Amino acid sequence: MTVPTADTAVRAQGLGLRFGSGWALRDCDFAVPAGRITGLVGPNGAGKSTLLHLVSDLMRPTTGEVRVFGALPGAPGARDRTAFLAQDKPLYAGFTVADTLRMGRKLNRGWDAALAESVVRAGDISPHARVGTLSPGQRTRIALAVVLGKKPDLLLLDEPLADLDPVVRHEVMGLLMAEVAERSISVVMSSHVLAELENVCDHVLLLKGGGVRLTGDAQDLCDSHTLLTGRADEGAADGLPPELDRGTVVEVTVTGRQVTAMVCGGGPAGSRWDTARPSLEELLLAHLRAPVPPLPGQGAAPSVPTTEEAEA
């Protein structure tokens, strides 16, 4: 087994979780670098929430293992250093904001009261307000105050910004980026807003069909792909240049006589086709739309809902 290094926050090898006769995740191998923001991407039911639950020790794998800073998720060396904000932002509705922060202080040895309170004050939320009376965006801010107050080395966020308005989303992302810069914390954040990830994430982990389909440094991935655009070649069924290696093609889109293709590597030498470096959003969309075979033993879809489907 590969020995984790100080540069690795999360490492998975052969990781899988089975629900009944179907698999939510299977044969997942990846490494999440420490001190960076990793975007966790995938369609609904891809296994994103399941993966975050495994890393946070809320679920146990069926096969393989995942380690957090070299330790199993349930070990003190991992649990004390990890904070997880679930998609439903679980909070006690009857607690006041002050009660919630006081609970965070009592449950976490390394609690940073000043940081947690500053997150709340920035939202102009009264400490005497009951959580159940707050708007969804305000509750999200309180939940973020709790997880950041723990001062984690690894912060797991499951769709954290879905119910925030654009201004607050910008403020929260600025706060997360400041934490990464000041304390070198590691962040894994799932999101469906690809354009948003492009502005903040420097590493990518894409899940599809229960498996890892793409992972790596965001800039390196964009540099290693090419967006081809040109007039369809009548001599090819897919409209692409005959000299292009079809094994490098991620996705092809045909609009009238124009063909656009995302390919791994460069375009064909001397081609009349236009070539460009894709944006991260373009790259992720191409890989998300590309067909993949089902996982062994899974068929077209899991027979039991995944965590994300159950929460929807």
C-alpha positions as CSV (number, residue, x, y, z in Angstrom):
1,M,0.0,0.0,0.0
2,T,1.2,3.5,-0.8
3,V,2.4,5.3,2.3
4,P,0.5,8.6,2.7
5,T,2.6,11.8,2.8
6,A,2.2,15.1,4.5
7,D,1.0,16.5,1.1
8,T,-2.0,14.1,1.1
9,A,-5.2,14.9,3.0
10,V,-7.3,12.0,1.8
11,R,-6.3,8.8,0.0
12,A,-8.6,6.1,-1.2
13,Q,-7.6,2.7,-2.6
14,G,-10.1,0.2,-4.0
15,L,-12.9,2.1,-2.1
16,G,-16.4,0.8,-2.6
17,L,-19.7,0.9,-0.9
18,R,-22.5,-1.5,-1.7
19,F,-26.2,-1.0,-1.1
20,G,-28.1,-4.3,-1.5
21,S,-27.2,-5.7,-4.9
22,G,-25.9,-2.4,-6.3
23,W,-22.9,-0.2,-5.7
24,A,-22.9,3.5,-4.9
25,L,-19.1,3.5,-5.3
26,R,-16.7,0.9,-6.5
27,D,-13.0,0.6,-7.1
28,C,-12.2,4.2,-6.3
29,D,-8.6,5.2,-6.2
30,F,-7.6,8.9,-5.7
31,A,-5.6,11.3,-3.6
32,V,-6.7,14.7,-2.4
33,P,-3.8,17.1,-1.9
34,A,-3.4,18.9,1.4
35,G,-3.8,22.6,1.7
36,R,-5.9,23.0,-1.5
37,I,-9.6,23.3,-2.5
38,T,-10.8,20.2,-4.3
39,G,-14.0,20.4,-6.3
40,L,-16.0,17.2,-6.1
41,V,-18.1,17.0,-9.2
42,G,-20.7,14.5,-10.6
43,P,-24.3,14.1,-11.6
44,N,-27.0,13.3,-9.1
45,G,-26.5,9.8,-7.7
46,A,-22.9,9.7,-8.7
47,G,-21.8,9.0,-5.1
48,K,-20.5,12.4,-4.0
49,S,-22.4,12.5,-0.7
50,T,-21.6,8.8,-0.1
51,L,-17.9,9.6,-0.6
52,L,-18.1,12.5,1.9
53,H,-19.9,10.3,4.4
54,L,-17.1,7.6,4.1
55,V,-14.4,10.2,4.6
56,S,-16.1,11.6,7.7
57,D,-16.7,8.1,9.2
58,L,-20.5,8.3,9.0
59,M,-20.4,5.3,6.7
60,R,-18.0,2.3,6.5
61,P,-16.8,1.0,3.1
62,T,-17.7,-2.4,1.8
63,T,-14.4,-2.8,0.0
64,G,-11.0,-1.0,0.1
65,E,-10.2,1.8,2.5
66,V,-9.9,5.6,2.8
67,R,-7.4,7.4,5.0
68,V,-7.4,10.9,6.3
69,F,-3.9,12.3,6.9
70,G,-2.8,8.7,7.0
71,A,-5.3,7.5,9.6
72,L,-8.6,5.7,9.3
73,P,-11.5,8.2,9.4
74,G,-12.7,6.9,12.8
75,A,-9.3,7.3,14.5
76,P,-8.7,10.3,16.7
77,G,-5.9,11.5,14.4
78,A,-8.5,11.9,11.6
79,R,-11.7,12.6,13.4
80,D,-10.4,15.5,15.5
81,R,-9.0,17.1,12.3
82,T,-12.1,16.8,10.1
83,A,-15.3,18.8,9.9
84,F,-18.2,17.9,7.7
85,L,-21.1,20.0,6.6
86,A,-23.9,17.8,5.2
87,Q,-26.2,18.8,2.5
88,D,-29.2,19.3,4.8
89,K,-27.2,21.5,7.2
90,P,-28.3,19.7,10.4
91,L,-28.9,22.1,13.3
92,Y,-31.2,22.1,16.3
93,A,-34.2,24.4,15.4
94,G,-35.0,25.1,19.0
95,F,-31.5,26.4,19.9
96,T,-30.6,30.0,19.7
97,V,-27.6,31.0,17.6
98,A,-25.7,31.5,20.9
99,D,-26.7,28.1,22.1
100,T,-25.5,26.6,18.8
101,L,-22.0,28.2,19.2
102,R,-21.9,27.2,22.8
103,M,-22.5,23.6,21.8
104,G,-19.7,23.8,19.3
105,R,-17.4,25.1,22.0
106,K,-18.3,22.2,24.4
107,L,-17.9,19.5,21.7
108,N,-14.6,20.6,20.2
109,R,-11.4,21.0,22.1
110,G,-9.8,23.3,19.6
111,W,-12.8,25.6,19.3
112,D,-12.1,29.1,17.8
113,A,-14.9,31.2,19.3
114,A,-13.7,34.5,17.7
115,L,-13.8,32.9,14.2
116,A,-17.2,31.4,14.7
117,E,-18.7,34.6,16.1
118,S,-17.2,36.6,13.3
119,V,-18.9,34.4,10.7
120,V,-22.2,35.0,12.4
121,R,-21.7,38.8,12.8
122,A,-20.9,39.1,9.1
123,G,-24.4,37.9,8.4
124,D,-26.0,40.4,10.8
125,I,-27.7,37.6,12.7
126,S,-28.8,38.1,16.3
127,P,-27.2,35.6,18.7
128,H,-30.6,35.4,20.4
129,A,-32.5,34.3,17.3
130,R,-33.7,30.7,17.2
131,V,-32.3,28.7,14.4
132,G,-35.7,27.5,13.3
133,T,-36.8,31.1,12.6
134,L,-33.8,31.8,10.3
135,S,-33.8,31.8,6.5
136,P,-32.1,29.0,4.7
137,G,-29.2,31.2,3.9
138,Q,-28.8,32.3,7.5
139,R,-28.9,28.7,8.7
140,T,-26.2,27.9,6.2
141,R,-24.0,30.7,7.7
142,I,-24.6,29.3,11.2
143,A,-23.6,25.8,10.1
144,L,-20.5,27.2,8.4
145,A,-19.6,29.0,11.6
146,V,-19.8,25.8,13.5
147,V,-17.6,23.8,11.2
148,L,-15.1,26.6,10.8
149,G,-15.0,27.1,14.6
150,K,-13.7,23.6,15.0
151,K,-10.6,24.7,13.2
152,P,-10.3,21.6,11.1
153,D,-7.4,20.6,8.9
154,L,-9.9,19.0,6.5
155,L,-13.2,20.6,5.7
156,L,-15.8,18.5,3.8
157,L,-18.7,20.5,2.3
158,D,-21.7,18.9,0.6
159,E,-23.3,21.5,-1.7
160,P,-22.7,24.3,0.9
161,L,-23.8,27.3,-1.2
162,A,-26.9,26.0,-2.8
163,D,-29.3,28.2,-0.8
164,L,-27.2,31.4,-0.7
165,D,-27.7,34.4,-2.8
166,P,-24.9,35.5,-5.1
167,V,-23.5,38.2,-2.8
168,V,-23.4,35.8,0.2
169,R,-21.9,33.0,-1.9
170,H,-19.1,35.4,-2.9
171,E,-18.5,36.3,0.8
172,V,-18.5,32.7,1.9
173,M,-16.1,31.6,-0.8
174,G,-13.8,34.4,0.1
175,L,-13.9,33.2,3.7
176,L,-13.0,29.7,2.7
177,M,-10.2,30.8,0.5
178,A,-8.8,33.0,3.3
179,E,-8.8,30.0,5.7
180,V,-6.9,27.9,3.1
181,A,-4.4,30.7,2.6
182,E,-3.9,31.5,6.3
183,R,-4.0,28.0,7.8
184,S,-3.4,25.8,4.8
185,I,-6.5,23.8,5.5
186,S,-7.7,21.2,3.0
187,V,-11.3,21.7,1.5
188,V,-13.3,19.1,-0.4
189,M,-16.4,20.8,-1.8
190,S,-19.2,19.2,-3.9
191,S,-21.1,21.5,-6.2
192,H,-23.2,21.5,-9.3
193,V,-22.2,25.1,-10.2
194,L,-19.2,24.4,-12.4
195,A,-18.4,28.0,-13.1
196,E,-18.2,28.7,-9.4
197,L,-15.7,25.9,-8.9
198,E,-13.5,27.3,-11.7
199,N,-12.9,30.4,-9.6
200,V,-11.9,28.7,-6.4
201,C,-10.8,25.1,-6.9
202,D,-7.3,24.1,-7.9
203,H,-7.9,20.3,-7.8
204,V,-10.8,18.2,-9.2
205,L,-12.3,14.9,-8.5
206,L,-15.1,13.8,-10.9
207,L,-17.4,10.9,-10.0
208,K,-19.7,9.3,-12.5
209,G,-21.5,5.9,-12.4
210,G,-20.0,5.2,-9.0
211,G,-16.4,5.5,-10.1
212,V,-13.6,8.1,-10.4
213,R,-13.7,9.3,-14.0
214,L,-11.3,12.3,-13.8
215,T,-9.0,13.6,-11.1
216,G,-6.0,15.9,-10.9
217,D,-4.7,19.4,-10.8
218,A,-7.3,21.7,-12.5
219,Q,-4.8,23.6,-14.5
220,D,-2.9,20.5,-15.6
221,L,-6.2,18.8,-16.7
222,C,-7.1,21.8,-18.8
223,D,-3.6,21.9,-20.3
224,S,-3.8,18.2,-21.2
225,H,-7.1,18.6,-23.2
226,T,-7.9,20.4,-26.5
227,L,-11.2,21.8,-27.7
228,L,-11.5,21.2,-31.5
229,T,-13.9,23.2,-33.6
230,G,-14.4,22.9,-37.3
231,R,-16.6,22.0,-40.3
232,A,-17.7,18.4,-40.3
233,D,-15.6,16.0,-42.4
234,E,-17.9,14.3,-44.8
235,G,-15.7,11.2,-44.9
236,A,-16.1,10.4,-41.2
237,A,-19.3,9.3,-39.5
238,D,-18.6,11.5,-36.5
239,G,-17.4,14.4,-38.6
240,L,-14.0,14.5,-37.1
241,P,-10.7,14.5,-39.0
242,P,-9.8,10.9,-40.1
243,E,-6.3,11.2,-38.7
244,L,-7.5,12.0,-35.2
245,D,-7.1,9.1,-32.7
246,R,-10.7,8.3,-31.7
247,G,-9.4,6.9,-28.4
248,T,-8.5,10.4,-27.3
249,V,-12.1,11.8,-27.9
250,V,-14.0,12.6,-24.8
251,E,-17.1,14.1,-26.4
252,V,-18.3,15.2,-29.8
253,T,-21.1,17.8,-30.4
254,V,-22.6,18.4,-33.8
255,T,-24.5,21.6,-34.6
256,G,-25.5,21.8,-38.2
257,R,-22.2,21.5,-40.1
258,Q,-20.1,22.5,-37.2
259,V,-18.4,19.9,-35.0
260,T,-16.9,20.6,-31.5
261,A,-14.9,17.9,-29.8
262,M,-13.1,17.6,-26.5
263,V,-10.0,15.5,-26.9
264,C,-7.2,14.4,-24.6
265,G,-3.9,15.8,-25.9
266,G,-3.5,18.1,-28.9
267,G,-5.4,18.3,-32.1
268,P,-4.2,16.7,-35.4
269,A,-1.0,18.3,-36.8
270,G,-1.6,20.6,-39.7
271,S,-5.3,20.4,-39.3
272,R,-7.7,23.1,-40.6
273,W,-9.6,22.7,-37.3
274,D,-9.4,25.5,-34.7
275,T,-7.9,24.4,-31.4
276,A,-8.2,26.0,-28.0
277,R,-7.4,25.2,-24.4
278,P,-10.7,24.5,-22.6
279,S,-11.9,26.2,-19.5
280,L,-12.4,24.0,-16.5
281,E,-16.2,24.3,-16.9
282,E,-16.0,23.1,-20.5
283,L,-13.7,20.3,-19.6
284,L,-15.9,19.1,-16.7
285,L,-19.1,19.3,-18.8
286,A,-17.5,17.2,-21.6
287,H,-16.5,14.5,-19.1
288,L,-19.9,14.6,-17.4
289,R,-21.7,14.2,-20.7
290,A,-19.5,11.4,-22.0
291,P,-21.0,7.9,-21.7
292,V,-19.4,5.5,-19.3
293,P,-20.1,1.8,-18.8
294,P,-21.9,0.7,-15.6
295,L,-19.9,-0.6,-12.7
296,P,-19.6,-4.5,-12.7
297,G,-22.6,-6.0,-11.0
298,Q,-24.5,-2.7,-11.0
299,G,-26.4,-2.7,-14.4
300,A,-27.9,0.5,-15.5
301,A,-28.3,1.9,-12.0
302,P,-28.1,0.8,-8.3
303,S,-31.1,-1.3,-7.2
304,V,-31.1,0.6,-3.9
305,P,-30.9,4.5,-3.8
306,T,-27.6,6.1,-3.0
307,T,-27.2,8.5,-0.2
308,E,-27.8,11.5,-2.5
309,E,-30.9,10.0,-4.0
310,A,-32.3,9.2,-0.6
311,E,-31.7,12.8,0.6
312,A,-33.3,14.4,-2.6
